[in-house]
Amino acid sequence: MQPGQTKNEHGVMEQNRVNIAARMLRWARERSGRPDTYFAEHFPKFDAWERGETLPTLKQMEALAKATYTPVGYLFLSAPPDDALPIPDFRTLGDRPMAQPSPHLLETVYACQQRQAWYQEFARVTGEAPRAFVGSVSTADSVESVANAMRTALGFDLEARRVCPTWTDALRRFIEQADELGVLVMCSGVVRNNTHRPLDPEEFRGFALADPLAPLVFINGKDTKAAQMFTLAHELAHIWIGQSALSDAGAYAVPDHAVEAWCNRVAAELLAPLQLVRDEFRRDEELDAEVRRLARRFKVSTLVVLRRVFDAGGITRPEFQEAYSEEIARLRAVMSKSSGGGDFYLTQAARVSKRFARALVVSTLEGHTLYRDAFQMLGVAKVETFNEMGRNVGVYA
């Protein structure tokens, strides 16, 4: 007889059943976000389990935990745990808070907190100075002055952007400048490096984890590149006021929350100063062509330009709403046609930030961090892959 097995009344070997509260099964199902048809297909007796007519085996419970992204131990609880986000949640749907965060979002925040905690200790040991810009302003400061201070610190003024061939190149440079300044910028469209667990930009576009030694910004890589530019600017505004948050970051959004509204205005001003947009916008030209011209001029996304043209009074709200919806649809169509893949090492470095990857490789090679821990945080499984990532982030030639 194998461990975990018993004989039933007919003398047939079977797996031991585990007693799980029906409410925990229901919680795991709802929390996963999977459709009911998934459970009917993969767990034919799931309805009977929820009704308490029968119990799952240990093997079935383990499979269920994996399918619902739930730690196995949670299923043994008598009541669902508090699954709240560990950072302030400023997302809203209309005038109401958003629903329960998905396990994908929660695990992404936890992973980023783990990386941030590691880098905090690394920075202390190596004597890195606190980042003076973290918490250096408040929402009482003028949007224009804060945007100008951020633009100067980041080196992201129009002159610096002019050398970039396109606004997508400017976005890449924007991320690099934030990284060089000391911000851990992580951009990923999946949970850790699991391509079967995509992040939903409708649930969140990004978040900020403010800290003097390891300020961190996460950008949802499943969002369009155009939206990512505004998200980065918005989350950096959170870093400048020293406030961690999961946000409604979007050029279209007009958040009810005062801090979110202020960060949106700072982000817009950082990317495209309002007075310059007023001076540059040609009202007598066709809007679509003019938006593209200004996107090339300012090296920002077309979504940002549309928002700033509206802010400058160049178009009405109905015109803005219609043009924005059309542009979003166009960008998503382009994104859906783009081929996947790409360079693995560049992708992984972007997911964890080059600054973090570089520091972790150095610390591991010096013997201060276990290879096991480094592999887990970097999302790699082999020494060869680890070494190649080190070469790609500039640790060694």
C-alpha positions as a Python dict, from the first residue, in 0.01 Angstrom:
ca = {
    (1, 'M'): (0, 0, 0),
    (2, 'Q'): (140, 339, -105),
    (3, 'P'): (137, 644, 126),
    (4, 'G'): (-187, 836, 93),
    (5, 'Q'): (-384, 526, -14),
    (6, 'T'): (-652, 321, 159),
    (7, 'K'): (-876, 32, 63),
    (8, 'N'): (-1244, 107, 13),
    (9, 'E'): (-1525, -118, 131),
    (10, 'H'): (-1477, -337, -177),
    (11, 'G'): (-1104, -382, -109),
    (12, 'V'): (-1001, -156, -397),
    (13, 'M'): (-707, 76, -346),
    (14, 'E'): (-793, 447, -367),
    (15, 'Q'): (-644, 781, -275),
    (16, 'N'): (-727, 932, 62),
    (17, 'R'): (-994, 1203, 50),
    (18, 'V'): (-927, 1545, 202),
    (19, 'N'): (-1184, 1744, 390),
    (20, 'I'): (-1207, 2090, 230),
    (21, 'A'): (-1476, 2341, 323),
    (22, 'A'): (-1717, 2410, 39),
    (23, 'R'): (-1670, 2784, 84),
    (24, 'M'): (-1296, 2743, 20),
    (25, 'L'): (-1363, 2557, -303),
    (26, 'R'): (-1602, 2832, -411),
    (27, 'W'): (-1350, 3101, -313),
    (28, 'A'): (-1069, 2935, -509),
    (29, 'R'): (-1291, 2899, -816),
    (30, 'E'): (-1409, 3261, -811),
    (31, 'R'): (-1064, 3397, -728),
    (32, 'S'): (-903, 3219, -1024),
    (33, 'G'): (-1113, 3410, -1279),
    (34, 'R'): (-1152, 3094, -1484),
    (35, 'P'): (-1493, 3023, -1642),
    (36, 'D'): (-1717, 2756, -1489),
    (37, 'T'): (-1676, 2551, -1806),
    (38, 'Y'): (-1306, 2510, -1723),
    (39, 'F'): (-1389, 2340, -1393),
    (40, 'A'): (-1657, 2124, -1554),
    (41, 'E'): (-1401, 2004, -1808),
    (42, 'H'): (-1097, 1957, -1585),
    (43, 'F'): (-1270, 1864, -1256),
    (44, 'P'): (-1592, 1677, -1348),
    (45, 'K'): (-1687, 1629, -982),
    (46, 'F'): (-1627, 1990, -881),
    (47, 'D'): (-1998, 2071, -839),
    (48, 'A'): (-2035, 1767, -616),
    (49, 'W'): (-1737, 1884, -410),
    (50, 'E'): (-1893, 2228, -363),
    (51, 'R'): (-2224, 2070, -259),
    (52, 'G'): (-2043, 1851, -7),
    (53, 'E'): (-2162, 1528, -169),
    (54, 'T'): (-1808, 1396, -207),
    (55, 'L'): (-1453, 1506, -134),
    (56, 'P'): (-1149, 1543, -361),
    (57, 'T'): (-844, 1325, -327),
    (58, 'L'): (-515, 1478, -222),
    (59, 'K'): (-393, 1457, -580),
    (60, 'Q'): (-708, 1630, -707),
    (61, 'M'): (-673, 1902, -444),
    (62, 'E'): (-313, 1968, -550),
    (63, 'A'): (-422, 1991, -913),
    (64, 'L'): (-701, 2228, -814),
    (65, 'A'): (-459, 2450, -619),
    (66, 'K'): (-234, 2473, -924),
    (67, 'A'): (-528, 2545, -1158),
    (68, 'T'): (-661, 2824, -933),
    (69, 'Y'): (-317, 2975, -852),
    (70, 'T'): (-382, 2906, -484),
    (71, 'P'): (-125, 2792, -225),
    (72, 'V'): (-223, 2439, -121),
    (73, 'G'): (-231, 2535, 245),
    (74, 'Y'): (-501, 2795, 181),
    (75, 'L'): (-749, 2525, 81),
    (76, 'F'): (-730, 2372, 430),
    (77, 'L'): (-849, 2695, 594),
    (78, 'S'): (-1202, 2722, 730),
    (79, 'A'): (-1250, 3068, 579),
    (80, 'P'): (-1084, 3261, 294),
    (81, 'P'): (-777, 3464, 394),
    (82, 'D'): (-754, 3839, 354),
    (83, 'D'): (-637, 3864, -5),
    (84, 'A'): (-602, 4241, -12),
    (85, 'L'): (-327, 4420, -200),
    (86, 'P'): (-28, 4513, 17),
    (87, 'I'): (-16, 4864, -135),
    (88, 'P'): (-281, 5138, -165),
    (89, 'D'): (-524, 5065, -447),
    (90, 'F'): (-632, 5380, -633),
    (91, 'R'): (-807, 5201, -917),
    (92, 'T'): (-1175, 5279, -958),
    (93, 'L'): (-1459, 5164, -1180),
    (94, 'G'): (-1677, 5470, -1218),
    (95, 'D'): (-1687, 5603, -864),
    (96, 'R'): (-1639, 5263, -697),
    (97, 'P'): (-1325, 5072, -599),
    (98, 'M'): (-1224, 4789, -831),
    (99, 'A'): (-1313, 4429, -754),
    (100, 'Q'): (-1094, 4178, -572),
    (101, 'P'): (-744, 4171, -726),
    (102, 'S'): (-668, 3866, -937),
    (103, 'P'): (-403, 3614, -825),
    (104, 'H'): (-199, 3727, -1128),
    (105, 'L'): (-189, 4083, -998),
    (106, 'L'): (-121, 3978, -639),
    (107, 'E'): (168, 3751, -734),
    (108, 'T'): (318, 4023, -952),
    (109, 'V'): (313, 4271, -664),
    (110, 'Y'): (461, 4011, -427),
    (111, 'A'): (739, 3928, -676),
    (112, 'C'): (826, 4295, -714),
    (113, 'Q'): (828, 4344, -337),
    (114, 'Q'): (1066, 4050, -304),
    (115, 'R'): (1303, 4200, -563),
    (116, 'Q'): (1277, 4541, -401),
    (117, 'A'): (1359, 4400, -55),
    (118, 'W'): (1664, 4224, -201),
    (119, 'Y'): (1786, 4543, -369),
    (120, 'Q'): (1732, 4747, -51),
    (121, 'E'): (1976, 4520, 131),
    (122, 'F'): (2218, 4522, -163),
    (123, 'A'): (2213, 4903, -168),
    (124, 'R'): (2282, 4920, 207),
    (125, 'V'): (2573, 4675, 186),
    (126, 'T'): (2731, 4848, -115),
    (127, 'G'): (2681, 5195, 31),
    (128, 'E'): (2443, 5336, -229),
    (129, 'A'): (2302, 5674, -127),
    (130, 'P'): (1927, 5721, -90),
    (131, 'R'): (1762, 5865, -400),
    (132, 'A'): (1701, 6232, -319),
    (133, 'F'): (1412, 6259, -565),
    (134, 'V'): (1196, 6002, -380),
    (135, 'G'): (941, 6202, -181),
    (136, 'S'): (1099, 6530, -289),
    (137, 'V'): (768, 6694, -391),
    (138, 'S'): (405, 6694, -284),
    (139, 'T'): (71, 6731, -456),
    (140, 'A'): (63, 7088, -322),
    (141, 'D'): (343, 7174, -567),
    (142, 'S'): (252, 7300, -911),
    (143, 'V'): (222, 7044, -1187),
    (144, 'E'): (452, 7247, -1413),
    (145, 'S'): (733, 7278, -1157),
    (146, 'V'): (725, 6909, -1068),
    (147, 'A'): (717, 6801, -1433),
    (148, 'N'): (1012, 7028, -1506),
    (149, 'A'): (1209, 6890, -1210),
    (150, 'M'): (1141, 6533, -1323),
    (151, 'R'): (1230, 6614, -1683),
    (152, 'T'): (1562, 6762, -1570),
    (153, 'A'): (1650, 6475, -1337),
    (154, 'L'): (1564, 6214, -1598),
    (155, 'G'): (1724, 6397, -1888),
    (156, 'F'): (1400, 6351, -2080),
    (157, 'D'): (1359, 6695, -2234),
    (158, 'L'): (1272, 6756, -2598),
    (159, 'E'): (1632, 6801, -2699),
    (160, 'A'): (1727, 6459, -2561),
    (161, 'R'): (1429, 6299, -2736),
    (162, 'R'): (1506, 6461, -3069),
    (163, 'V'): (1790, 6215, -3136),
    (164, 'C'): (1549, 5920, -3105),
    (165, 'P'): (1423, 5804, -3448),
    (166, 'T'): (1069, 5732, -3321),
    (167, 'W'): (864, 5770, -3005),
    (168, 'T'): (903, 5397, -2938),
    (169, 'D'): (1279, 5455, -2930),
    (170, 'A'): (1211, 5746, -2696),
    (171, 'L'): (1014, 5511, -2467),
    (172, 'R'): (1310, 5274, -2458),
    (173, 'R'): (1537, 5564, -2374),
    (174, 'F'): (1290, 5688, -2111),
    (175, 'I'): (1312, 5351, -1935),
    (176, 'E'): (1692, 5355, -1957),
    (177, 'Q'): (1710, 5706, -1810),
    (178, 'A'): (1488, 5610, -1517),
    (179, 'D'): (1705, 5302, -1461),
    (180, 'E'): (2024, 5509, -1470),
    (181, 'L'): (1874, 5751, -1217),
    (182, 'G'): (1814, 5463, -975),
    (183, 'V'): (1456, 5350, -1042),
    (184, 'L'): (1401, 4977, -1089),
    (185, 'V'): (1174, 4977, -1395),
    (186, 'M'): (1016, 4636, -1455),
    (187, 'C'): (799, 4574, -1760),
    (188, 'S'): (628, 4240, -1815),
    (189, 'G'): (307, 4106, -1963),
    (190, 'V'): (307, 3781, -1764),
    (191, 'V'): (335, 3661, -1405),
    (192, 'R'): (709, 3624, -1343),
    (193, 'N'): (806, 3449, -1671),
    (194, 'N'): (503, 3220, -1707),
    (195, 'T'): (364, 3290, -2055),
    (196, 'H'): (48, 3096, -1966),
    (197, 'R'): (-41, 3362, -1710),
    (198, 'P'): (-84, 3691, -1900),
    (199, 'L'): (-155, 4014, -1713),
    (200, 'D'): (-472, 4202, -1799),
    (201, 'P'): (-425, 4575, -1876),
    (202, 'E'): (-797, 4621, -1806),
    (203, 'E'): (-724, 4522, -1444),
    (204, 'F'): (-413, 4738, -1402),
    (205, 'R'): (-157, 4922, -1610),
    (206, 'G'): (115, 4965, -1354),
    (207, 'F'): (211, 5037, -997),
    (208, 'A'): (480, 5215, -796),
    (209, 'L'): (668, 5095, -487),
    (210, 'A'): (830, 5402, -334),
    (211, 'D'): (1149, 5357, -134),
    (212, 'P'): (1456, 5580, -89),
    (213, 'L'): (1703, 5302, -174),
    (214, 'A'): (1505, 5094, -422),
    (215, 'P'): (1224, 5290, -588),
    (216, 'L'): (1039, 5053, -822),
    (217, 'V'): (794, 5098, -1108),
    (218, 'F'): (611, 4810, -1274),
    (219, 'I'): (454, 4849, -1619),
    (220, 'N'): (202, 4599, -1758),
    (221, 'G'): (372, 4480, -2076),
    (222, 'K'): (43, 4350, -2217),
    (223, 'D'): (-69, 4710, -2263),
    (224, 'T'): (13, 4891, -2586),
    (225, 'K'): (353, 5059, -2613),
    (226, 'A'): (166, 5387, -2650),
    (227, 'A'): (-7, 5338, -2315),
    (228, 'Q'): (315, 5220, -2146),
    (229, 'M'): (481, 5558, -2199),
    (230, 'F'): (210, 5737, -2002),
    (231, 'T'): (206, 5464, -1736),
    (232, 'L'): (578, 5506, -1674),
    (233, 'A'): (543, 5884, -1642),
    (234, 'H'): (246, 5848, -1407),
    (235, 'E'): (416, 5593, -1180),
    (236, 'L'): (731, 5805, -1167),
    (237, 'A'): (516, 6091, -1038),
    (238, 'H'): (414, 5856, -754),
    (239, 'I'): (783, 5792, -682),
    (240, 'W'): (853, 6168, -671),
    (241, 'I'): (583, 6215, -404),
    (242, 'G'): (707, 5905, -222),
    (243, 'Q'): (383, 5711, -239),
    (244, 'S'): (336, 5347, -334),
    (245, 'A'): (17, 5279, -526),
    (246, 'L'): (-166, 5069, -781),
    (247, 'S'): (-308, 5326, -1015),
    (248, 'D'): (-552, 5434, -1283),
    (249, 'A'): (-272, 5540, -1514),
    (250, 'G'): (-402, 5635, -1855),
    (251, 'A'): (-399, 5937, -2084),
    (252, 'Y'): (-775, 5899, -2126),
    (253, 'A'): (-860, 5869, -1757),
    (254, 'V'): (-987, 6154, -1539),
    (255, 'P'): (-955, 5991, -1195),
    (256, 'D'): (-1176, 6092, -904),
    (257, 'H'): (-892, 6041, -658),
    (258, 'A'): (-705, 6370, -608),
    (259, 'V'): (-358, 6210, -604),
    (260, 'E'): (-431, 6013, -921),
    (261, 'A'): (-561, 6320, -1100),
    (262, 'W'): (-248, 6514, -999),
    (263, 'C'): (-14, 6234, -1112),
    (264, 'N'): (-195, 6215, -1446),
    (265, 'R'): (-150, 6587, -1498),
    (266, 'V'): (219, 6569, -1407),
    (267, 'A'): (270, 6276, -1644),
    (268, 'A'): (104, 6463, -1930),
    (269, 'E'): (307, 6779, -1864),
    (270, 'L'): (630, 6580, -1838),
    (271, 'L'): (574, 6417, -2176),
    (272, 'A'): (423, 6711, -2366),
    (273, 'P'): (428, 7058, -2204),
    (274, 'L'): (86, 7216, -2251),
    (275, 'Q'): (208, 7554, -2370),
    (276, 'L'): (424, 7396, -2639),
    (277, 'V'): (130, 7187, -2758),
    (278, 'R'): (-84, 7501, -2778),
    (279, 'D'): (184, 7674, -2981),
    (280, 'E'): (242, 7380, -3215),
    (281, 'F'): (-112, 7252, -3282),
    (282, 'R'): (-254, 7351, -3622),
    (283, 'R'): (-632, 7369, -3597),
    (284, 'D'): (-682, 7393, -3971),
    (285, 'E'): (-510, 7058, -4040),
    (286, 'E'): (-672, 6714, -4042),
    (287, 'L'): (-665, 6580, -3684),
    (288, 'D'): (-520, 6235, -3756),
    (289, 'A'): (-227, 6374, -3955),
    (290, 'E'): (-168, 6649, -3700),
    (291, 'V'): (-160, 6399, -3412),
    (292, 'R'): (103, 6194, -3593),
    (293, 'R'): (308, 6503, -3669),
    (294, 'L'): (307, 6610, -3305),
    (295, 'A'): (390, 6255, -3192),
    (296, 'R'): (701, 6275, -3410),
    (297, 'R'): (775, 6628, -3289),
    (298, 'F'): (753, 6550, -2916),
    (299, 'K'): (859, 6184, -2948),
    (300, 'V'): (560, 6071, -2742),
    (301, 'S'): (274, 5835, -2820),
    (302, 'T'): (-28, 5940, -3022),
    (303, 'L'): (-247, 5878, -2716),
    (304, 'V'): (-52, 6138, -2518),
    (305, 'V'): (-78, 6386, -2805),
    (306, 'L'): (-454, 6339, -2829),
    (307, 'R'): (-490, 6404, -2458),
    (308, 'R'): (-275, 6715, -2470),
    (309, 'V'): (-454, 6855, -2776),
    (310, 'F'): (-778, 6815, -2583),
    (311, 'D'): (-623, 6977, -2272),
    (312, 'A'): (-509, 7266, -2491),
    (313, 'G'): (-863, 7321, -2617),
    (314, 'G'): (-784, 7203, -2968),
    (315, 'I'): (-1071, 6953, -2982),
    (316, 'T'): (-1396, 6902, -2794),
    (317, 'R'): (-1455, 6619, -2546),
    (318, 'P'): (-1674, 6419, -2792),
    (319, 'E'): (-1405, 6460, -3058),
    (320, 'F'): (-1138, 6351, -2811),
    (321, 'Q'): (-1338, 6047, -2698),
    (322, 'E'): (-1404, 5933, -3053),
    (323, 'A'): (-1045, 5988, -3172),
    (324, 'Y'): (-899, 5820, -2864),
    (325, 'S'): (-1121, 5512, -2903),
    (326, 'E'): (-1027, 5482, -3269),
    (327, 'E'): (-656, 5516, -3194),
    (328, 'I'): (-670, 5257, -2915),
    (329, 'A'): (-843, 5013, -3151),
    (330, 'R'): (-579, 5077, -3419),
    (331, 'L'): (-289, 5029, -3176),
    (332, 'R'): (-436, 4706, -3037),
    (333, 'A'): (-485, 4573, -3389),
    (334, 'V'): (-121, 4648, -3468),
    (335, 'M'): (-14, 4487, -3141),
    (336, 'S'): (-214, 4171, -3211),
    (337, 'K'): (-41, 4128, -3549),
    (338, 'S'): (308, 4173, -3411),
    (339, 'S'): (511, 3856, -3384),
    (340, 'G'): (597, 3719, -3043),
    (341, 'G'): (932, 3591, -2932),
    (342, 'G'): (1223, 3829, -2943),
    (343, 'D'): (1552, 3809, -2759),
    (344, 'F'): (1505, 3609, -2437),
    (345, 'Y'): (1776, 3793, -2245),
    (346, 'L'): (1650, 4137, -2339),
    (347, 'T'): (1299, 4031, -2242),
    (348, 'Q'): (1406, 3891, -1906),
    (349, 'A'): (1617, 4198, -1829),
    (350, 'A'): (1317, 4419, -1904),
    (351, 'R'): (1096, 4205, -1679),
    (352, 'V'): (1320, 4248, -1374),
    (353, 'S'): (1499, 4575, -1471),
    (354, 'K'): (1856, 4594, -1595),
    (355, 'R'): (1971, 4762, -1274),
    (356, 'F'): (1829, 4481, -1061),
    (357, 'A'): (1961, 4205, -1290),
    (358, 'R'): (2308, 4357, -1296),
    (359, 'A'): (2321, 4390, -917),
    (360, 'L'): (2191, 4038, -860),
    (361, 'V'): (2441, 3879, -1099),
    (362, 'V'): (2730, 4067, -935),
    (363, 'S'): (2615, 3973, -584),
    (364, 'T'): (2580, 3607, -682),
    (365, 'L'): (2921, 3590, -850),
    (366, 'E'): (3076, 3745, -537),
    (367, 'G'): (2913, 3478, -321),
    (368, 'H'): (2673, 3707, -133),
    (369, 'T'): (2356, 3561, -290),
    (370, 'L'): (2280, 3193, -346),
    (371, 'Y'): (2248, 3083, -708),
    (372, 'R'): (1916, 2922, -613),
    (373, 'D'): (1774, 3257, -498),
    (374, 'A'): (1918, 3442, -797),
    (375, 'F'): (1767, 3193, -1040),
    (376, 'Q'): (1427, 3229, -875),
    (377, 'M'): (1427, 3610, -885),
    (378, 'L'): (1566, 3631, -1240),
    (379, 'G'): (1342, 3360, -1382),
    (380, 'V'): (1622, 3136, -1512),
    (381, 'A'): (1703, 2772, -1448),
    (382, 'K'): (2059, 2713, -1571),
    (383, 'V'): (2404, 2851, -1493),
    (384, 'E'): (2464, 2902, -1866),
    (385, 'T'): (2151, 3115, -1895),
    (386, 'F'): (2248, 3310, -1583),
    (387, 'N'): (2595, 3381, -1724),
    (388, 'E'): (2455, 3490, -2059),
    (389, 'M'): (2215, 3727, -1884),
    (390, 'G'): (2514, 3871, -1699),
    (391, 'R'): (2684, 3939, -2031),
    (392, 'N'): (2368, 4100, -2170),
    (393, 'V'): (2334, 4343, -1879),
    (394, 'G'): (2701, 4438, -1893),
    (395, 'V'): (2844, 4257, -1590),
    (396, 'Y'): (3123, 4109, -1800),
    (397, 'A'): (3219, 4078, -2166),
}
